[in-house]
Amino acid sequence: MADLTCNFAGIKSPNPFWLASGPPTNTAYQIRNAFDVGWGGAVWKTLTEDPIVNVASRYGGISLNNQKLMGLNNIELITDRPLEDNLREMAEVKKKYPNHAVIASVMVESTREAWHSIIKRIQDVGVDGFELNFGCPHGMSERGMGAAVGQVPEYAEMICQWAKEVSKVPVLAKLTPNVTNIREIGRAVKRGGADGISLINTINSVMGVDVNNFNPKPNVGGFGSHGGYCGPAVKPIALHMVSQIATDPEIGLPISGIGGIRKWDDVVEFILLGASTLQVCTAVMHRGFGVVKAMTRGLETWLDQKGFEHVSDAVGLASGRIKTWGDLDLNYKVQAEINESTCIHCGICYACCEDGCYQAIDWEKMPRDKYVQTFGQPRQLKGEAAPNLKLDAGGGTIDVFKVNLEACVGCNMCALACPVDGCITMKEIPTGKPAMNWNQYQTMLKEGKITKIAPKKAARSIQ
Ligand SMILES: Cc1cc2nc3c(=O)[nH]c(=O)nc-3n(C[C@H](O)[C@H](O)[C@H](O)COP(=O)(O)O)c2cc1C
């Protein structure tokens, strides 16, 4: 069985699964329960000198069909509990779980004195590390903290320096995704002496408005505020930012990946793109601490199947696969293939290609007898069909959709939209041409070694 223990910038934990700073890490009661269930570490709900005051309500969710909480937004601030209570409880947890990682998330006003004072007070209770919260996009940022620091490289660098001046344990900087170039902030915290980077914190967002009474979501007496977005919907943004930090030649710091992690394969994706520990908030708020069990089993099984002994063996193995666009092979071709035996004749592939993409799917109304002779009994339409198509559900003809290989550009859209898993697949088409990316193409054009690739003609046009 693969070894899950990890040493992240000097912070040791029995596994790479840490609770991200947030409601699940508000108290010792919760963190003890979490450690008993299998979490390896916890980043305590962000501490400050004077506890803040919160509003109600404070969370808003987006569901998509049956998937509840695909995205979560919050206008909650940092801890609203007294610092003394948190410190006492941290010491208790550390005493009971000496081998688990207890990390203090911190945010105070931007003065050297304030940072020195809180770091010294917290480290006396024996925490394993600090995480500087440069990410909270609402409330605290309006008071000059959180994302207000994480959006200005000079501030982020300076505060890392202040923390490092007094901290005897590793210091991680937790970054906000609400920036144009995450690498600039990553480089700044590296210059400031940070030992590791956690990312991402939440994304600035307005969750919605009730169309009947115009109350924003979440609603505070008829009003709302911009808040932080997280949960499964933000994973692609988090993966992009993790890969940006992991591949920057100037940064070279260990990464704790955060953002939309809820299943073991999310965990593996973050690891492959450069994260060596993982932090989770929304999935625990949604389903409880037990989610760690399937993540652990899944990660162990995957490591064993791939022949890796330690998590660290897999960290960053796919980082180099994320290239700049100009490095991608222009001669690599794929085209869609529809499996007639699993098609349910819903017309969704046709509608999305015909109206939304490149008009590369043809639609034929085939007499039922002929269809049965050629393909066997048709499968029944289940679920939604494409709106506005005159489909012949149960009539004398069967709607047959075929890829026009002359027109198919291999964009993927029909395969993504098809409601039947595996019915539309993308097949690699050998072109017989050597690999050539955009940068090489430009060079060869300049050198006169190649003529321009003919521009694409529209598949259907107005006569
Ligand atoms: C309700 C709520 C409160 C949060 N509070 C904090 C906080 O106090 N400090 C912090 O660094 N991050 C806080 N976060 C951000 C999370 O730690 C995490 O970065 C973010 O939610 C993305 O991870 P997820 O998709 O697993 O939730 C909070 C998130 C939520 C949903």
The ligand as an ORCA input file, in Angstrom:
! r2SCAN-3c Opt
* xyz 0 1
  C     -18.231     29.757      4.334
  C     -16.777     29.834      4.032
  C     -15.920     30.474      4.908
  C     -14.560     30.560      4.609
  N     -13.728     31.157      5.516
  C     -12.393     31.212      5.254
  C     -11.505     31.746      6.195
  O     -11.872     32.157      7.297
  N     -10.188     31.802      5.861
  C      -9.709     31.342      4.673
  O      -8.505     31.400      4.423
  N     -10.546     30.808      3.773
  C     -11.868     30.728      4.030
  N     -12.702     30.140      3.121
  C     -12.160     29.660      1.831
  C     -11.813     28.175      1.865
  O     -10.786     27.911      2.784
  C     -11.350     27.684      0.473
  O     -10.193     28.400      0.087
  C     -12.397     27.865     -0.611
  O     -13.689     27.649     -0.105
  C     -12.163     26.928     -1.795
  O     -12.205     25.571     -1.435
  P     -13.537     24.643     -1.595
  O     -13.969     24.735     -3.029
  O     -13.108     23.284     -1.156
  O     -14.566     25.224     -0.683
  C     -14.069     30.014      3.408
  C     -14.937     29.357      2.544
  C     -16.270     29.249      2.843
  C     -17.183     28.520      1.908
*
